[in-house]
Amino acid sequence: MKKPDILIYLSDQHSPIFSGWGAVPVDTPNLDKLREDGTNFTESYTSCPLCVPARMSMLSSKLPSKTSIYTNFDTLADTTPTFLHPFAAAGYETVLIGRMHFIGQDQRHGFTKRLVGDITPVTWNRPGESLARERGVFKDCFMDTCCTDVIGGGESPVLHYDEAVVEAALEYLSKEHDKPQLIVVGTYGPHYPYVAPKELYLKYLNRVTVPDSFENDMPMNQLLEKKKKDRSFDTDSARHAIAAYCGMIEQMDGQIGRVREAFNDYSRRFSQPSIFCYLSDHGDQVGENRLYGKQTFFEKSAKIPFLFAGDGIGSARSVAAPVSIMDLGPTMCELAGVEFPVETDGISLAKVLTKEEEPDFERAVISQFMAGNFNEDVSYGIMVRKDHFKYITYHGYEDEDMLFDLFTDPGEKTNQNHINPELSRELRNIALTIADPKQEEKSSREHWQMYKWLMAWEKETGMNDGERWSKNPASARDLPEVR
């Protein structure tokens, strides 16, 4: 039996609520076609609503409480196996094309080959002068605190980076390769800066509306209140940010279509079975409850797209059972007949995809986050999604816990924590079995100290910035054409 070629397209910060099938309609014909051809897990969640913790959790199939990674200034130990390692051992070429947000000396973590570096720093110290020179007006817009400083239609470093990644993927797929392939194509959009191609930005500017919660946001706990980006940000500017975000998603959809077509052509040329998967690491609030970026457990931040198509996978199916980003590795291993005999927090969805088993609607899916300022104080947070209920709690703020019925209240407008205390207790008990909040906070502070030591060590030994993409053209360093 031939081993299937596998291509995983991993975007950054795409909430599936913004899509051809989502509550906020975006023209995504290629993703719509992927849904028709395969299986869409509609209730998929990140294991942490932040890039590095989510991605390292995805690769290792372990919760952040197992990896001890809660910030973007951390990485897996090079002795921690990812699902790429057993694929490489089974004879696969494991190829990373573009982004994965690795930091430090190990830029592989199981990949045998890498094409195109990362758009964000790959070192413990930020190359501030280089980033300022390469990014121009966008130098601070990659951070959530400044993400709304530049909004519009035109060019941006993100748009150029993603095109470079896609072109590299197309070139790789145009060639013949001896080994079976597991390819991850990692792009950065629709992650801010909120700048879309001009025509797409103008298209959605005439279509989108600001969510009701932007002006009438519900009461939230103190940690989330601190995250609000008031800064005199008016509803008109909020609408512009949503338009740019939608435009970036449509742009990404076209790139996904090009890569998928090239991958299908590659598999047909060599008569290989194949599997294609699309997912993102987390979502984006984009103004919901007056919040921007990720780092919340609300649906727009915590929910991710998770779609599969290929040989043996059921077509035109939507599965509403809760699943996790950590299920990616075990699923791909089982589909490819590759053993991954380590204890994981993710599970294989392979038999659900092939219709050999029914999905588990009783499963409790977990997401974790460390809120607060690591130089001052932090608070461990956890989300439990079970059936159609979602429970959210932060250590030290338990009197402000949240419970939502996502079936009757998909917009998460009514906190049922005090209305349904019995269910809150049940889900809280599940949360307490996952990790000890005090221990997680202690571990996170230790990792923060480790990060500062690694920064100091790197300054003494020298910084290797060679795997960072630095080719942003001068035309994409100025303010966008339309604002």
Disulfide bonds with the S-S distance in Angstrom:
none
